């Protein structure tokens, strides 16, 4: 790919896949940055994109700004010379780093407590190990890591036969962070999983504690239990891994009854309207509102933000939010947003920690 003169590299041009591989991005990310006008790769006679020193330098700038905490729209504005609220961005980054520091300190304290427990001749329970794993997991979600996980989760999988008696350790109810319940039940020699408000789907084994679904690109892995009931499961879907903890039958029934009552009585979550209103205002101003969202949702919203922002710009100022009802799968509250130049239907769901975990919009019916 390089043209050489007198033994030195004069110009070097990289194809998209090679550029992405060397820098640690995906080809999809390169396309997105090009669409937003951040880079302008050369084209060959056949239309292939080529990336040179200028494009690679700009990519390093983009990555540095992402590490600073800027969303893509803010990066575009900054690199195009437009004014953005850097003080606010730095404040958010400071808060994020402080949270990482607190998490690291809490994780270290738990590790030292666990070591002391073992040194005293005691054992660690399953719940101790789960807590330790959660609190010491410092993995950062990025669009690129999510893209790689989506690719891995979508690969073809081969089912293996297990002794159906093993399924008994997995049967039960698990609480998703959104508040929904994942019910796992055995039907004859098969295992099924069902999320609140959705149909039951068969789980196919690919290992003793790992299962996959054929209807959708999703997998479920059950936590080790030394022969007893699995204390939790991990749902892997759309590039994310979400842990759902086992709850007893009475708690599951109460949670599902509460969701059913909200649907039946058309009762919104007390914080959903305020959260949605704030997000719409922020997105019209060029901000994603990611500080109000779960880490997973913030990644998805960031990917779709250019299209959402264009839609909101065309609709004009927000005039009114009208609550329409509750969608049981989620669960999520449905609103009709009336703008100066049209309407949109929004769905929003809040998780146990108060963060928005689900957000979507469609043309209003």
N, C-alpha and C positions, 0 to 999 in steps of 0.2 A: 504493500500500500504506500510505501514511501518512495519519493524521488530523491536520489542522492547525487551530490555534486562534490567531486574531489574527496570522497570518503566521508562527507558530513551530510546530515539530513537537512535538506533545504525546506521541504514541505512534507508533511505527513497527513494523510486523510484516512479517517477510519469509517468503516461501514457502521450502520446503526447498531447491529448486534455487538460488534467489537467495542464500539464506544460505550455502550451501556454496560457491557461486562467489565471493562477496565475501571469505570468510575463507580460501579455498584448500583446502577439504576436498572430500570426495565425499558425495553423499547417503547412500551406504552407511555412511560413517563416522558421520553424524548418527544413523542408525538404531541403530548399534551402541552409541553413547553413551547413547541413550535406553533401550535394552534393559538396560544396566548401571546405570541409575538416575542417571546423571550430569546429564542435562538432562530437562526435562519441558515440551515445547512445547505451546502451546495447540492446540485442535482447533476447526475451524469446524463448522457444522451438517452439512456434507457429509463431515467427517472429515479435511479437509486440515490438515496441521501448520503452525503459525505460530510463528516465532521472534522474540522481542523482545529488549530490552536485557539482561534478566537471563540469558537463554540464551546470548546472544553473549558476555557477560562470562565466563560459566562455560566456554565453548568456548576463550576466550583463556587461561584458567587451565589447561585440559587441555593445550593446545598448549605452554604454557610448561613444564609438568611433563614432557611428552614430550621436549622439547629437553634437559631436565635428565638424561634417561636412564631415567625411570621407565616400567615396563611398565604396561599398562592396569589390571591387577589392583591394582597398587600405587597408581595414581592414584585408583581407586575407594576403596581403603582410606583414603588420606590425606584425600580430600575428604569422606568420611563420618565422619572423626574417629577412625578406628582407628589403632592403633600400627603403624608399619612401620619397617624398619631403614634409616633415612635415611643413617646413616654408611656402610653397605655400598653403597647406591645412589650416594652421592657418590664413594666410592672407585672404583666401576666407571666413573662418568662421567669421573673424573680419568684413569683408565687409557685410556679411549676418546679423550679429548682429547690425551693424550700420544702415542697411536698416530697420530692425525691430524698432530700436529706433526712426528713422525719421518718420516711419509710425505711431508709437504710439504717438509721439509729434504732428503730423499733425491731428491724430484722436482726441486727447484731445482738440486741438484748435477748431476743428469743433464742438465738443460737447459743449464747452463753448460758442461758437457763437450761436449755436442752443438754448441753455438755455437762453442766453441774448435776443434772438428774441422772445421767448415765454414770458419771463418776461416783455417785453415791450408791450405785448398784441397782438403781431402779430402771424400769423400761418406759419407753414413750408410747402413748396410746395412738390409735389411728387418728383421732381428732387432733392430737398434738402435732403429728406429722403433716396433716392437711394444713393446719394453721401456719406451720413453719414454711411449707412450700409456698403458700399464698403470700406471706409477708416478706419472703426473701426473693420473690420473683421480680427482678428489675428490668425485664425485657421491655423495650420500647417499641410500640406499634408505629410503623411508618407505612405510607402508601406502597412502598416497594416490598416490605415484608409481607403485607397483606396480599399483594399480587402474587407473590411466590406461594403463599399458603393456599390461595384460591386454585392455583394451578395444581398443587399437590392434592388438594381435596377433590378435584374433578377427575383425577386419573382413574382408569379402569381398575376395578377390584374383583378379586376372586373369592367366592364364598367357600368356607370349609365347614365340615360337619362337626358338631360338638355334642357331647352327651347332654340331652335336654335337662337332666337333673341339675346341671350347672346353672341353668337360668334362674333357679330359685333365689340365688344370692343377689340377683339384680332386680327382681320384682319389687315394686313399691312406688313411692311418689317422691319426686325431687323438685325442689323449689328453684325456678329460674330467677336470676336477679331482677327481671322485669316484674315479678310477682306471679307470672304464669306457672302452671304446674305441668311437669313432664311425668306422665303415668306410664310405667313399664309393667306389662303383664304377659304371662305365659298363656298361650293358646295351643294346647296339645304339645307338639314338638317344636313349636315356633315361638319367637319372642316378638312382641309388638311395643311400640312407643307412641304416645299421643300427647301433643301439646295442647293446652287449653284452647278450645274453640276450633281445633283442627281435627281431621280424621286420623284414626289410628293407622300407622304404617309398620310393615314388617321390618324387623332388624335382622340383617344377615351377618353371621359371624365371619370375621377374617382372622381372628385370634381368640384365645380363651376369654379375654376381657375387652375385646375391641369389635365393634359392629359397624355396619354401614347400611345406608338406605339406597334402594334402587330408584325410587321415585324422584328423589332430589339428591344433589351432591352434598351429602352431609354424613357425618360419622359420629358415633357415640362410643366413648371409652369409659369403662367403670373403674373406680379406684380399687386398688388391692385391699383385700379384707381378711386374709388368712383363713379362708373358708367360711367366714360369716357374711352378713349382708353388706353389700357395697355402701360405703358412707356417702359417696358422691359420684357424679358422672360429669364428663366433659363433653359438651356439644360442640363439634367443629363444623362450621358452615360459613360460606361466603368470605373465607379468609380469616375468620376469628375463632377463638377457643373460649367458651364460656362455661364456667363451673356451676353446676346446680347441686345443692346439698340435699341429702335425704331428709324427709320429714315424715311424721307418722300419719296414719290414715285420717285421724280426726282433724289434724291441722290442715291437711290437703283438702278435706271436704269443706272445712270452714272457709278456706281461701277461694275455692271454686264457687261456693255459695255466695261469697261477697262479690265476686266478679259477675256472677249471674244476676245478682240483685242490681248492680250498677247498670247492666245491659237492660234489664227489665224496666227499671225505674228511670232510665235515662239520666243517670247521675254522673256528672263529670268529676274527674279528679280535681280536688280543690286548687291545685296549682297549675293546671294545664292551660287555662286561658291566658294567665299572666305570662307564662313561659313562652307560649306561641306568639303572643303579641310582641314580646321583646325580641324574639328571634326574627320575626318578619321585619321589624323596624331595623334591626342590625344588618340583616341581609340586603335590604334596600340601600343601606349606607355603605355596602361593600365589605361587611364583616360576616363571617360564617356563624358567629355565636357559639363557637366550639367550647367555650368555657362553661356553658350550660349543659353540655352533652357528655355522654359516656365516651370513652376513648374510641370505642368501635364506631359509634355513630359519627363522631367528628371526622374520622377518616373517610367514611362514605360521603358525608356532606361536602367535604373538601373536594372530592372527585367530581361531584355533580354541580358544584357551586356556580361555574360559569353559566350553565343553562338556567339554573334557578334565578340567578341575578338578572339575566336577560328577561326572563318571564316577569319578574317583579317590576323591572323598569318599565315594561310595556303596560303593566296594569295601573301604575300610578300610586297615589297615596292610599293607605289603608283607611277605610271608613268604619267598618264594623265587623265583629266576629260573632257568628251565630252558632251556638252549640246544636249539633244534629243528633248525637247519640254516641253509644259506646260500641266499638268493635271488639268482640270477645277474644279474638286471637291477638295477643299482645300483652294485656289489653291496651286499647288506645282510644282516646276521645276524638271524635270527628267534628270538625268545625267548617262552616262556610265562611270564607273571608271575602268580604265585599270591598272592592277597590274603586277608585275613581273611574277606571276603564274596564271593569269586568269583575268576574268572580273566580275563585279557586277553592277547591275542597282540600282541607288539610287533615292529616291524622297525626296525633302526637301522643306518646306514651311516656310516663315517668316511672323510673325504677325505684327500688326501695331506698336508695341513697339520695333521692330527689333530683338526680340527673335525668335529662331526656334521653331515653334509650331507643325511641322509634320516632321517625319524622318522615312524612311524605306529603306530596301534593299531586292533585289531579284536576283536570277541568271540572268545574262545578256542574252537576247534573240539573 
